[in-house]
């Protein structure tokens, strides 16, 4: 069984993952959300406060990519670690991984790289210090933690190379790129103005899909984990759908790849949930980490309904998930705001944080996903 806590992370991701092996608890942290005035984001800080000091060891911490709503909280975490916090290994692809070693100029790293080096944290050790990535051919790489198998699905070399020109120049004070995925005020969508008028069938049309071309997202570390019982979770980060679909197709089964829970790529963006990716997956449970979208003008709303753009999660991405052939999906949300609450009124299973709370925790077994009480 794999326990996944989607901590409240506003527009970002902060996923606390636990499993048991040989009678011992193990855990992983995937991204840290956005930092707040150089402090840990509230969701991660609260969760660490609830974790006993003697049991704050993580087998793996993954910084999927350099957008602030993923890396920010990890910068704060490693700048001022709480008592008892340790990470056996960190996965993070920095500037040094964007070119072959013989083409690198003077060694440069951003603040997180500097922190990891200064603290002597084991970093990309399973890849021999090289980038965590999918090779040009052959099966996606597989790594192991105690009781857990990890299959890397993104990035590929092309994704890393495209990031080269977009990587921010080193800065003395705050090297994190000022490029969060925040789309604005989550209060901006009024469900009363929508109702049944949203053309879901039109939004789900495969012909309306356009791909994500953001270099930062294309560099995302995305992977699938599997425990000894066969329970599987796909952590999609903000990865490009094309990279994920290609990697899943190389797993060799010839059939859609079964996962019990998928953390939807890029918070449900229309450009990261392609028809090909959906065809490559056999999944009935979808976890969406976001607190909403921007306040849209009426004209922008009409465009969003027509093309599936706009607030996270995108109407287009959700339409593709909901209307794909097969059993009705279940949508798991870590925030209940207007742009996510609208799905409770549709013919689809939904799960939200308990009233008065944020964040959601699920237990993943092979063929079964259920709600778990927050610790």
Secondary structure, DSSP 8 states (H G I E B T S, - for coil): -EEEEE---TTS--EEEEEEETTEEEEEEE-----BTTB--HHHHHHHHHS-GGG-EESEEE---S-HHHHHHHHHHHHS--TT-EES-EE---GGGSS-GGG--S----HHHHHHHHHT--BSGGGTTS---B-SSSS--EEEETTEEEEEEE-BHHHHHHHHTTS----SS--S-S-----S-GGG--GGGTGGGS-HHHHT-GGG------HHHHT--EEEEEETT--EEEE-TT--HHHHHHHHHTTS-SS-EE-SEEE-GGGG-TTS--HHHHHHEE-SEEEE---------HHHHHHHHHHS-SSSS-HHHHHHHHHSSSS--EEEES---HHHHGGGGSSSEEE---TT---EEEEEETTEEEE----
